[in-house]
Amino acid sequence: MNINKAEFVISNTDVSKAPQDPLPEYAFIGRSNVGKSSLINMLTNRKKLAKTSGTPGKTQLINHFKINDEWFLVDLPGYGYAKTSKSSRKKFQKLITDYFKKRKNLVNAFVLVDSRHEPQKIDLDFMRWLGENGIPFSIVFTKADKLSSNQLGKNLRKYKLRLLKEWQSLPEIFITSATSKLGRDEILNYIERLNESVKDELKNYLEKDKNDEQNL
């Protein structure tokens, strides 16, 4: 997939105010400081589409970007940043939960994981929650350039073995680096395949849902 157009559409804290276009949607989410904004900028080939910051927890809204006028990329708040207040963490949790449970355009969630670390409980718990709620997701390992290929391989094997203790099979997994653009083509081609497979189904589903609401 070639990205010829990437434009910011809207930021909000209310999923009901998200764009109403009948387009497939892909959400990117992970722990704070996992490199989400850098990855989004790398995927779209735009230096400042998503705002990067050295301060974890900077993304606090649902941010919609329309790509090629064909699909939405959604930048969601990070989870698990201890220095945010308890009330802020609760607000982010509700925002994220509402989005995943109510957003009917959502095709897939890309869960970002820092490839340098051992499997983290907060990531595993979040993936489990997605699975329990029937939300399709993929795992994106970030910052692969920070490790030797040998260490990267060890970390990935450890993560996969940990996941297979709970899951019968593994989701799609991508290895990425915002610096070297590793994994860019793989993720975009995966999105392109999903777009083709859900195009007619999503359109019919949203039209039916709209008609149902009008008949109430």
Backbone as CSV, one residue per row, in Angstrom:
resi,resn,N_x,N_y,N_z,CA_x,CA_y,CA_z,C_x,C_y,C_z
1,MET,0.837,-1.196,0.000,0.000,0.000,0.000,0.875,1.251,0.000
2,ASN,0.546,2.191,-0.859,1.192,3.496,-0.856,0.268,4.503,-0.187
3,ILE,0.803,5.272,0.737,0.002,6.306,1.387,0.268,7.637,0.683
4,ASN,-0.734,8.108,-0.034,-0.621,9.360,-0.773,-1.234,10.532,-0.025
5,LYS,-2.110,10.210,0.926,-2.803,11.265,1.648,-3.055,10.818,3.082
6,ALA,-2.660,11.653,4.024,-2.892,11.372,5.435,-3.250,12.682,6.107
7,GLU,-4.472,12.786,6.605,-4.906,14.054,7.181,-5.584,13.855,8.523
8,PHE,-5.284,14.771,9.435,-5.943,14.770,10.730,-7.401,15.174,10.543
9,VAL,-8.317,14.461,11.225,-9.750,14.739,11.092,-10.316,15.336,12.376
10,ILE,-10.127,14.634,13.497,-10.749,15.118,14.738,-10.104,14.463,15.952
11,SER,-10.094,15.194,17.074,-9.740,14.654,18.387,-10.952,14.803,19.280
12,ASN,-11.235,13.803,20.083,-12.351,13.942,21.017,-12.241,12.950,22.161
13,THR,-13.110,13.115,23.131,-13.170,12.199,24.271,-14.490,11.437,24.297
14,ASP,-15.237,11.541,23.213,-16.560,10.918,23.138,-16.646,10.136,21.832
15,VAL,-16.723,8.817,21.935,-16.720,7.975,20.741,-17.894,8.281,19.817
16,SER,-18.995,8.801,20.367,-20.158,9.125,19.534,-19.875,10.280,18.579
17,LYS,-18.823,11.050,18.862,-18.463,12.179,18.006,-17.398,11.822,16.971
18,ALA,-17.033,10.558,16.911,-16.050,10.105,15.928,-16.642,10.203,14.524
19,PRO,-15.808,10.223,13.486,-16.306,10.347,12.113,-17.352,9.286,11.775
20,GLN,-18.354,9.690,11.004,-19.446,8.790,10.639,-19.254,8.136,9.269
21,ASP,-18.146,8.425,8.610,-17.869,7.820,7.303,-17.866,6.300,7.422
22,PRO,-18.458,5.599,6.469,-18.490,4.137,6.520,-17.170,3.524,6.046
23,LEU,-16.099,3.845,6.759,-14.763,3.393,6.374,-14.174,2.494,7.458
24,PRO,-13.376,1.513,7.059,-12.724,0.660,8.059,-11.748,1.463,8.914
25,GLU,-11.559,0.997,10.141,-10.788,1.751,11.116,-9.799,0.836,11.832
26,TYR,-8.598,1.361,12.085,-7.537,0.595,12.731,-6.976,1.406,13.894
27,ALA,-7.037,0.843,15.075,-6.612,1.556,16.280,-5.208,1.131,16.688
28,PHE,-4.419,2.101,17.129,-3.068,1.846,17.622,-3.015,2.241,19.094
29,ILE,-2.589,1.296,19.916,-2.613,1.513,21.360,-1.476,0.734,22.012
30,GLY,-1.008,1.222,23.148,0.039,0.531,23.889,0.340,1.275,25.174
31,ARG,1.244,0.717,25.950,1.659,1.410,27.159,2.293,2.744,26.798
32,SER,2.221,3.673,27.709,2.828,4.979,27.487,4.317,4.836,27.193
33,ASN,4.788,5.649,26.264,6.196,5.693,25.875,6.649,4.451,25.121
34,VAL,5.718,3.761,24.467,6.075,2.568,23.705,6.545,2.916,22.292
35,GLY,6.391,4.202,21.913,6.822,4.626,20.580,5.684,4.685,19.584
36,LYS,4.469,4.902,20.086,3.288,4.874,19.219,3.277,6.008,18.193
37,SER,3.518,7.226,18.644,3.497,8.363,17.717,4.578,8.233,16.649
38,SER,5.750,7.788,17.053,6.837,7.599,16.088,6.475,6.536,15.057
39,LEU,5.810,5.475,15.511,5.394,4.420,14.592,4.357,4.934,13.605
40,ILE,3.377,5.701,14.102,2.337,6.254,13.225,2.953,7.175,12.179
41,ASN,3.887,8.013,12.592,4.559,8.901,11.642,5.352,8.108,10.613
42,MET,5.974,7.019,11.051,6.724,6.169,10.131,5.799,5.491,9.127
43,LEU,4.674,4.964,9.601,3.749,4.270,8.709,3.183,5.198,7.642
44,THR,2.855,6.420,8.053,2.234,7.374,7.128,3.261,8.185,6.350
45,ASN,4.532,8.013,6.722,5.622,8.752,6.080,5.461,10.258,6.262
46,ARG,4.942,10.637,7.440,4.793,12.046,7.801,5.548,12.277,9.099
47,LYS,6.369,13.298,9.157,7.213,13.516,10.323,6.434,13.953,11.554
48,LYS,5.340,14.678,11.354,4.647,15.260,12.505,3.140,15.016,12.481
49,LEU,2.707,13.926,11.823,1.270,13.652,11.805,0.777,13.401,13.227
50,ALA,1.447,12.505,13.919,1.161,12.271,15.340,2.240,12.969,16.148
51,LYS,1.848,13.642,17.201,2.804,14.402,18.002,3.613,13.472,18.889
52,THR,4.943,13.584,18.767,5.824,12.785,19.614,6.292,13.635,20.787
53,SER,6.561,12.955,21.892,6.985,13.683,23.089,7.808,12.767,23.973
54,GLY,8.753,13.356,24.677,9.518,12.585,25.645,8.744,12.370,26.927
55,THR,7.587,12.977,27.025,6.753,12.845,28.221,5.707,11.757,28.022
56,PRO,5.803,10.614,28.719,4.801,9.565,28.579,3.413,10.069,28.936
57,GLY,2.408,9.498,28.280,1.025,9.857,28.583,0.564,11.125,27.904
58,LYS,1.272,11.556,26.847,0.937,12.823,26.192,-0.370,12.729,25.412
59,THR,-0.604,11.583,24.753,-1.852,11.413,24.013,-2.990,11.189,25.003
60,GLN,-3.971,12.099,25.002,-5.062,12.001,25.966,-6.432,11.998,25.293
61,LEU,-6.452,11.925,23.975,-7.704,11.966,23.226,-7.733,10.851,22.193
62,ILE,-8.925,10.598,21.644,-9.058,9.725,20.472,-8.748,10.587,19.251
63,ASN,-7.691,10.257,18.539,-7.273,11.047,17.374,-7.508,10.257,16.090
64,HIS,-8.337,10.793,15.213,-8.651,10.146,13.941,-7.870,10.785,12.789
65,PHE,-7.239,9.941,11.996,-6.550,10.378,10.782,-7.132,9.600,9.604
66,LYS,-7.512,10.326,8.561,-8.044,9.653,7.374,-6.893,9.392,6.397
67,ILE,-6.790,8.151,5.968,-5.690,7.729,5.103,-6.210,7.396,3.698
68,ASN,-5.670,8.104,2.701,-6.032,7.875,1.290,-7.538,7.969,1.038
69,ASP,-8.251,8.643,1.944,-9.724,8.734,1.852,-10.380,7.359,1.855
70,GLU,-9.651,6.342,2.369,-10.150,4.967,2.305,-10.307,4.302,3.673
71,TRP,-9.542,4.762,4.666,-9.619,4.144,5.986,-9.112,5.115,7.042
72,PHE,-9.455,4.807,8.297,-9.033,5.647,9.406,-7.948,4.959,10.224
73,LEU,-6.943,5.720,10.565,-5.948,5.318,11.548,-6.290,6.075,12.830
74,VAL,-6.392,5.352,13.939,-6.806,5.958,15.202,-5.696,5.832,16.236
75,ASP,-5.289,6.976,16.748,-4.265,7.059,17.786,-4.977,7.185,19.129
76,LEU,-4.847,6.153,19.964,-5.538,6.124,21.253,-4.579,6.445,22.403
77,PRO,-5.098,6.925,23.524,-4.243,7.205,24.682,-3.510,5.952,25.145
78,GLY,-2.285,6.146,25.613,-1.538,5.026,26.160,-2.088,4.624,27.523
79,TYR,-1.804,3.407,27.926,-2.270,2.952,29.232,-1.064,2.602,30.117
80,GLY,-1.293,2.648,31.423,-0.288,2.157,32.352,0.794,3.135,32.731
81,TYR,0.535,4.433,32.622,1.552,5.393,33.041,1.310,5.786,34.493
82,ALA,2.196,5.382,35.370,1.977,5.502,36.816,1.917,6.942,37.311
83,LYS,2.560,7.872,36.606,2.643,9.241,37.114,1.408,10.082,36.808
84,THR,0.466,9.549,36.036,-0.783,10.279,35.856,-1.636,10.069,37.107
85,SER,-2.529,10.993,37.350,-3.361,10.894,38.552,-4.335,9.722,38.428
86,LYS,-4.833,9.288,39.569,-5.790,8.170,39.574,-7.039,8.529,38.778
87,SER,-7.495,9.770,38.902,-8.689,10.197,38.171,-8.426,10.205,36.668
88,SER,-7.201,10.599,36.262,-6.856,10.607,34.837,-6.800,9.194,34.288
89,ARG,-6.204,8.281,35.058,-6.132,6.883,34.604,-7.528,6.298,34.438
90,LYS,-8.423,6.637,35.375,-9.807,6.148,35.295,-10.508,6.717,34.072
91,LYS,-10.250,7.985,33.771,-10.860,8.638,32.610,-10.354,7.998,31.316
92,PHE,-9.031,7.736,31.246,-8.472,7.115,30.055,-9.026,5.710,29.868
93,GLN,-9.160,4.985,30.993,-9.680,3.626,30.916,-11.095,3.609,30.352
94,LYS,-11.932,4.527,30.812,-13.305,4.605,30.303,-13.309,4.995,28.834
95,LEU,-12.443,5.932,28.458,-12.341,6.369,27.068,-11.983,5.203,26.158
96,ILE,-10.983,4.439,26.570,-10.522,3.302,25.776,-11.588,2.213,25.716
97,THR,-12.201,1.913,26.869,-13.236,0.877,26.920,-14.426,1.251,26.040
98,ASP,-14.881,2.486,26.137,-16.005,2.945,25.317,-15.673,2.831,23.835
99,TYR,-14.471,3.220,23.479,-14.085,3.166,22.070,-14.162,1.732,21.547
100,PHE,-13.521,0.809,22.230,-13.459,-0.562,21.721,-14.819,-1.257,21.746
101,LYS,-15.655,-0.925,22.709,-16.954,-1.596,22.790,-18.009,-1.000,21.861
102,LYS,-17.848,0.289,21.511,-18.893,0.978,20.762,-18.539,1.290,19.310
103,ARG,-17.278,1.300,18.967,-16.892,1.741,17.629,-17.101,0.619,16.612
104,LYS,-18.129,0.759,15.809,-18.531,-0.311,14.889,-17.667,-0.385,13.641
105,ASN,-16.930,0.679,13.344,-16.043,0.676,12.182,-14.748,-0.086,12.440
106,LEU,-14.448,-0.359,13.697,-13.153,-0.938,14.048,-12.973,-2.322,13.435
107,VAL,-11.883,-2.479,12.712,-11.557,-3.764,12.085,-10.492,-4.500,12.884
108,ASN,-9.506,-3.752,13.387,-8.388,-4.393,14.074,-7.697,-3.394,14.997
109,ALA,-7.256,-3.897,16.136,-6.448,-3.091,17.052,-5.004,-3.564,16.959
110,PHE,-4.096,-2.628,16.812,-2.672,-2.937,16.834,-2.154,-2.593,18.225
111,VAL,-1.787,-3.628,18.986,-1.293,-3.433,20.350,0.226,-3.357,20.299
112,LEU,0.760,-2.204,20.686,2.194,-1.983,20.616,2.876,-2.449,21.888
113,VAL,3.993,-3.157,21.715,4.759,-3.702,22.831,6.235,-3.386,22.602
114,ASP,6.903,-2.887,23.619,8.333,-2.579,23.534,9.116,-3.889,23.496
115,SER,9.819,-4.126,22.402,10.511,-5.403,22.215,11.677,-5.601,23.180
116,ARG,12.075,-4.565,23.896,13.230,-4.667,24.796,12.882,-5.290,26.140
117,HIS,11.590,-5.403,26.430,11.195,-5.805,27.782,10.602,-7.210,27.841
118,GLU,10.634,-7.760,29.041,9.959,-9.025,29.326,8.452,-8.818,29.165
119,PRO,7.683,-9.895,28.969,6.226,-9.740,28.914,5.701,-9.022,30.153
120,GLN,4.930,-7.972,29.930,4.404,-7.159,31.028,2.952,-7.535,31.308
121,LYS,2.625,-7.636,32.576,1.273,-8.035,32.980,0.214,-7.108,32.386
122,ILE,0.488,-5.805,32.365,-0.516,-4.863,31.888,-0.828,-5.080,30.404
123,ASP,0.180,-5.442,29.609,-0.050,-5.738,28.200,-0.832,-7.036,28.035
124,LEU,-0.424,-8.047,28.773,-1.100,-9.350,28.694,-2.555,-9.237,29.140
125,ASP,-2.797,-8.453,30.192,-4.165,-8.260,30.675,-5.012,-7.547,29.624
126,PHE,-4.421,-6.563,28.966,-5.167,-5.815,27.955,-5.510,-6.705,26.759
127,MET,-4.558,-7.521,26.321,-4.831,-8.445,25.214,-5.913,-9.444,25.598
128,ARG,-5.861,-9.891,26.846,-6.887,-10.818,27.322,-8.260,-10.149,27.280
129,TRP,-8.323,-8.892,27.699,-9.587,-8.154,27.677,-10.105,-8.019,26.249
130,LEU,-9.226,-7.727,25.299,-9.649,-7.645,23.898,-10.226,-8.979,23.438
131,GLY,-9.536,-10.061,23.761,-10.009,-11.385,23.365,-11.354,-11.722,23.982
132,GLU,-11.520,-11.410,25.263,-12.779,-11.700,25.952,-13.942,-10.903,25.368
133,ASN,-13.642,-9.746,24.785,-14.682,-8.908,24.194,-14.788,-9.063,22.673
134,GLY,-14.098,-10.063,22.146,-14.218,-10.373,20.721,-13.662,-9.313,19.801
135,ILE,-12.627,-8.597,20.248,-12.034,-7.525,19.442,-10.757,-8.044,18.788
136,PRO,-10.718,-8.121,17.460,-9.525,-8.613,16.769,-8.324,-7.699,17.034
137,PHE,-7.159,-8.305,17.245,-5.974,-7.487,17.467,-4.726,-8.163,16.916
138,SER,-3.724,-7.349,16.674,-2.406,-7.805,16.281,-1.404,-7.214,17.259
139,ILE,-0.224,-7.808,17.318,0.824,-7.295,18.202,1.928,-6.665,17.367
140,VAL,2.317,-5.460,17.737,3.398,-4.766,17.046,4.541,-4.557,18.042
141,PHE,5.639,-5.248,17.824,6.814,-5.058,18.657,7.599,-3.860,18.133
142,THR,7.816,-2.868,18.990,8.473,-1.632,18.589,9.948,-1.617,19.023
143,LYS,10.679,-0.647,18.478,12.063,-0.356,18.879,12.998,-1.548,18.669
144,ALA,12.760,-2.305,17.601,13.591,-3.475,17.317,15.041,-3.096,17.047
145,ASP,15.265,-1.867,16.607,16.636,-1.418,16.304,17.469,-1.226,17.570
146,LYS,16.841,-1.223,18.725,17.558,-1.029,19.985,18.207,-2.312,20.498
147,LEU,17.946,-3.431,19.810,18.447,-4.729,20.252,19.276,-5.401,19.164
148,SER,20.162,-6.299,19.564,20.835,-7.143,18.584,19.819,-8.146,18.052
149,SER,20.050,-8.665,16.883,19.104,-9.628,16.304,18.974,-10.854,17.191
150,ASN,20.075,-11.232,17.859,20.045,-12.391,18.746,19.151,-12.133,19.955
151,GLN,19.310,-10.963,20.578,18.508,-10.628,21.745,17.045,-10.428,21.366
152,LEU,16.820,-9.819,20.218,15.454,-9.632,19.738,14.762,-10.974,19.566
153,GLY,15.468,-11.919,18.952,14.902,-13.254,18.753,14.562,-13.930,20.069
154,LYS,15.433,-13.794,21.069,15.183,-14.391,22.381,13.948,-13.778,23.035
155,ASN,13.849,-12.448,22.971,12.712,-11.769,23.586,11.395,-12.166,22.925
156,LEU,11.405,-12.277,21.608,10.185,-12.638,20.888,9.761,-14.070,21.201
157,ARG,10.714,-14.979,21.255,10.384,-16.369,21.590,9.782,-16.457,22.990
158,LYS,10.359,-15.702,23.914,9.859,-15.699,25.294,8.417,-15.171,25.331
159,TYR,8.174,-14.108,24.566,6.839,-13.513,24.542,5.829,-14.484,23.935
160,LYS,6.201,-15.113,22.848,5.283,-16.049,22.183,4.948,-17.231,23.087
161,LEU,5.952,-17.759,23.775,5.710,-18.872,24.687,4.776,-18.457,25.819
162,ARG,4.955,-17.232,26.301,4.078,-16.736,27.366,2.642,-16.608,26.865
163,LEU,2.460,-16.107,25.660,1.124,-15.950,25.096,0.442,-17.301,24.881
164,LEU,1.209,-18.280,24.440,0.636,-19.594,24.139,0.204,-20.358,25.388
165,LYS,0.537,-19.829,26.560,0.017,-20.422,27.794,-1.473,-20.124,27.962
166,GLU,-1.930,-19.042,27.299,-3.327,-18.637,27.424,-4.094,-18.725,26.115
167,TRP,-3.399,-18.601,24.994,-4.052,-18.546,23.692,-3.771,-19.814,22.902
168,GLN,-4.789,-20.288,22.171,-4.599,-21.485,21.352,-3.714,-21.205,20.155
169,SER,-3.780,-20.003,19.648,-2.923,-19.607,18.531,-2.543,-18.145,18.701
170,LEU,-1.488,-17.745,18.023,-0.999,-16.374,18.155,-1.669,-15.457,17.141
171,PRO,-1.859,-14.200,17.513,-2.373,-13.224,16.544,-1.264,-12.865,15.548
172,GLU,-1.599,-12.045,14.579,-0.568,-11.525,13.675,0.451,-10.736,14.495
173,ILE,1.729,-10.942,14.184,2.797,-10.268,14.914,3.690,-9.519,13.930
174,PHE,4.019,-8.276,14.274,4.874,-7.448,13.426,6.061,-6.939,14.241
175,ILE,7.220,-6.931,13.616,8.440,-6.415,14.229,8.750,-5.087,13.552
176,THR,8.911,-4.019,14.351,9.046,-2.700,13.737,10.170,-1.873,14.347
177,SER,10.580,-0.899,13.564,11.495,0.138,14.025,11.113,1.428,13.321
178,ALA,10.778,2.447,14.096,10.433,3.735,13.497,11.651,4.370,12.840
179,THR,12.833,4.007,13.306,14.071,4.576,12.769,14.414,4.003,11.407
180,SER,14.377,2.678,11.280,14.765,2.023,10.022,13.579,1.722,9.112
181,LYS,12.358,1.975,9.594,11.116,1.682,8.882,10.864,0.181,8.717
182,LEU,11.525,-0.599,9.547,11.274,-2.031,9.569,9.811,-2.293,9.900
183,GLY,9.179,-3.164,9.138,7.798,-3.563,9.400,6.749,-2.680,8.747
184,ARG,7.168,-1.580,8.133,6.200,-0.648,7.540,5.374,-1.322,6.451
185,ASP,6.037,-1.927,5.497,5.317,-2.554,4.381,4.420,-3.685,4.864
186,GLU,4.910,-4.450,5.838,4.131,-5.586,6.331,2.816,-5.127,6.971
187,ILE,2.879,-4.083,7.790,1.656,-3.592,8.443,0.704,-2.982,7.423
188,LEU,1.217,-2.156,6.523,0.344,-1.503,5.538,-0.275,-2.512,4.580
189,ASN,0.484,-3.524,4.185,-0.071,-4.554,3.297,-1.132,-5.382,4.024
190,TYR,-0.930,-5.593,5.324,-1.922,-6.313,6.121,-3.217,-5.509,6.198
191,ILE,-3.101,-4.212,6.431,-4.279,-3.347,6.461,-4.979,-3.354,5.106
192,GLU,-4.218,-3.324,4.041,-4.809,-3.336,2.702,-5.604,-4.615,2.465
193,ARG,-5.066,-5.747,2.902,-5.790,-7.021,2.744,-7.068,-7.026,3.566
194,LEU,-6.987,-6.512,4.793,-8.181,-6.449,5.635,-9.229,-5.516,5.040
195,ASN,-8.787,-4.392,4.498,-9.722,-3.453,3.865,-10.530,-4.134,2.771
196,GLU,-9.853,-4.908,1.959,-10.532,-5.613,0.864,-11.519,-6.637,1.393
197,SER,-11.143,-7.322,2.457,-11.992,-8.406,2.959,-13.237,-7.901,3.686
198,VAL,-13.164,-6.678,4.247,-14.297,-6.190,5.049,-15.108,-5.102,4.359
199,LYS,-14.668,-4.660,3.196,-15.272,-3.492,2.547,-16.784,-3.601,2.415
200,ASP,-17.266,-4.614,1.741,-18.708,-4.756,1.513,-19.444,-5.107,2.803
201,GLU,-18.825,-5.966,3.612,-19.445,-6.396,4.868,-19.638,-5.214,5.808
202,LEU,-18.635,-4.353,5.909,-18.724,-3.192,6.797,-19.770,-2.208,6.318
203,LYS,-19.801,-1.961,5.034,-20.781,-1.026,4.473,-22.202,-1.502,4.749
204,ASN,-22.466,-2.789,4.509,-23.807,-3.338,4.741,-24.164,-3.313,6.226
205,TYR,-23.184,-3.602,7.075,-23.421,-3.626,8.520,-23.785,-2.242,9.032
206,LEU,-23.032,-1.233,8.606,-23.294,0.129,9.066,-24.622,0.662,8.535
207,GLU,-24.959,0.309,7.296,-26.239,0.744,6.728,-27.401,0.105,7.474
208,LYS,-27.271,-1.175,7.801,-28.313,-1.877,8.558,-28.468,-1.256,9.935
209,ASP,-27.350,-0.960,10.582,-27.392,-0.359,11.912,-28.038,1.012,11.887
210,LYS,-27.747,1.790,10.842,-28.336,3.111,10.695,-29.843,3.012,10.506
211,ASN,-30.278,2.053,9.682,-31.714,1.865,9.438,-32.428,1.410,10.707
212,ASP,-31.763,0.558,11.482,-32.346,0.079,12.734,-32.567,1.237,13.695
213,GLU,-31.579,2.158,13.756,-31.703,3.310,14.651,-32.843,4.232,14.214
214,GLN,-33.006,4.387,12.901,-34.069,5.248,12.384,-35.450,4.672,12.644
215,ASN,-35.526,3.356,12.746,-36.821,2.704,12.942,-37.223,2.639,14.415
216,LEU,-36.284,3.011,15.303,-36.616,2.957,16.726,-37.587,4.081,17.122
